[in-house]
Amino acid sequence: MSIKDLIGKYQIIGTNQDDTGNTYKGILYLSLRDDNSINAKWIINNTQEQFGTGFFKDNLLTIHFYYEGENDIIYKGKVNYKCLTKNILEGTWTEELGASEFIGTENCFRVLTTNEIVN
């Protein structure tokens, strides 16, 4: 698998970095940068945008992300995705201001066009 295989749109479902068990859904867009790294944009629960950049090696995609929260506070974190296939990513994430005893999870499923076939 190469970094170019990961470019596209994914549906996501995840759990927050806390003990509430709350889940979220959204969309993740991955695009290739000129330096062969990744640009990422998440839209969480149709309301919150998050942005990040990352790199890919040995079927592991690591992205450092940020978003603006309440009171204009910028939150930062890191997500690591195991690339099970080019269509399925399994991730864990943390935020610098999150509860350090917990780890968030996020699974991504490629949104396929009608011309694509899942291998």
Secondary structure, DSSP 4 states (H G I P E B T S, - for coil): --GGGG-EEEEEEEE-SSSS--EEEEEEEEEE-TTS-EEEEEEETTTEEEEEEEEEETTEEEEEEEEE-GGGPEEEEEEEEEESSSSEEEEEEEETTS-TT--EEEEEEE---TT----
